[in-house]
Amino acid sequence: MFDGNDYLMNTYNRYPVILEKGKGAKIWDISGKEYLDFASGIAVNTLGHSHPKIVDAIKTQSEKLIHCSNLYWNEPQIELAKIISEKSIGGKVFFVNSGTEANETAIKIARKFGKKQNTSKFKILSAIDSFHGRTLGSLSATGQPKYQESFKPLVEGFEYFEFNNIEDISKKISEEVCAVILEPIQGESGIIPAEKDFLESVRELCNKYNALLIFDEVQCGIGRTGELFAYQAYMVEPDVITLAKGLGGGIPIGAVVANKKADVLEPGDHGSTFGGNPFACSVAVTVLNEISNEFFLKGVKAAGEYLKSNLEILIQKFSQVLKEVRGLGLMIGVEFKENFSAKDFSKKCLENGLLLVPAGNNTLRFLPPLNVRKNELESALEIFESCLKEITKEVS
Ligand SMILES: *Cc1c(COP(=O)(O)O)cnc(C)c1O
């Protein structure tokens, strides 16, 4: 049926559907079947599909200028950098095309920051079960052996600490550490939010050992938590933030913001041919202008609370299947009990018209567009519940 397998490398276990078009939180396959898209391309389609303002920005900018080179200035790039800097930690921005590239940039910033102090300050600490991307630097930071094994030797100098364990990271940090990198809310491994006191302690440790604190907000940034940046939900400020997924509302773009201390890169140190092109930047400006206001972000929080509280009711009702609900804003995970596969359950949801994303520890992620409507949340909950009813009927 799908001759895609004859031509595409077999790197994804794809669901057996071919998606064709989308509008808002809805998406259709080539047979015309409609789905509620609570995957959003894994937290990418911030404003849903085919948002008129995004479509308009794409049209307008593509008729003006799609690409020049970073050998020259372009206005959308400067405008986007200004918005990101002013709305976050201040400082300077570098643009890339993906999450892994954003983290590669942060790793190079960390290495250079350390090297400027002494040659043995090059260690980077990252969390067990973290996810930072697939290229070799980011993969070395990713604390999951299953992704690393086939590609060793990795980049040297990475060590792993237990997430949310203050004692463990206290033992592992030293004068040789140039940076700590972590996701304020671990995404890929199953929506595991950091604890506030843990982040506060990591901030103090980084200050004490003069190491940079890097927050990978590739998944949890850009309004996902109901704050524009996830660190704002914790009031713990990092030195460097990496962004991608939701930033372009579907157009590939990533960014790194570095405060004054971390602003170490000079001409020749780093570059990107496509990074910061006027096309992607003008779309990202449109996304940020749409979401970075109190009214919109309040809506994200309200929608998140509605979804989470209703999922909590389902946890009670289907306690033989479901274990726990976790998350902030519209980044919510539902963990399944050991004897039920979240992955298999996502197939059932798909058949019934709801897209969800499986994550690490037998969890399903709800990542709807940030402008999702109340009636769409209700419908998604109805489909989720009816699928739960089906599988509990099957076992009893
Ligand atoms: C998805 C993700 C990445 C990698 O992003 P790509 O654009 O796929 O390279 C890095 N970090 C986190 C937290 C992610 O969720």
The ligand as a Tripos MOL2 file, in Angstrom:
@<TRIPOS>MOLECULE
LIG
   15    15     1     0     0
SMALL
NO_CHARGES

@<TRIPOS>ATOM
      1 C1         12.8800   17.3960   19.4550 C.3       1 LIG1
      2 C2         13.9000   17.8170   20.4430 C.ar      1 LIG1
      3 C3         15.2330   18.0660   20.0660 C.ar      1 LIG1
      4 C4         15.7230   17.8250   18.6530 C.3       1 LIG1
      5 O1         15.1160   18.6630   17.7420 O.3       1 LIG1
      6 P1         15.2460   18.3530   16.1590 P.3       1 LIG1
      7 O2         14.6260   19.5520   15.5180 O.co2     1 LIG1
      8 O3         14.5300   17.0830   15.8880 O.co2     1 LIG1
      9 O4         16.7010   18.2450   15.8720 O.co2     1 LIG1
     10 C5         16.1000   18.5200   21.0250 C.ar      1 LIG1
     11 N1         15.7070   18.7230   22.2920 N.ar      1 LIG1
     12 C6         14.4410   18.4970   22.6910 C.ar      1 LIG1
     13 C7         14.0550   18.7680   24.1130 C.3       1 LIG1
     14 C8         13.5000   18.0140   21.7960 C.ar      1 LIG1
     15 O5         12.2570   17.7530   22.2020 O.3       1 LIG1
@<TRIPOS>BOND
     1     1     2 1
     2     2     3 ar
     3     2    14 ar
     4     3     4 1
     5     3    10 ar
     6     4     5 1
     7     5     6 1
     8     6     7 2
     9     6     8 1
    10     6     9 1
    11    10    11 ar
    12    11    12 ar
    13    12    13 1
    14    12    14 ar
    15    14    15 1
@<TRIPOS>SUBSTRUCTURE
     1 LIG1         1 GROUP 0 **** ****
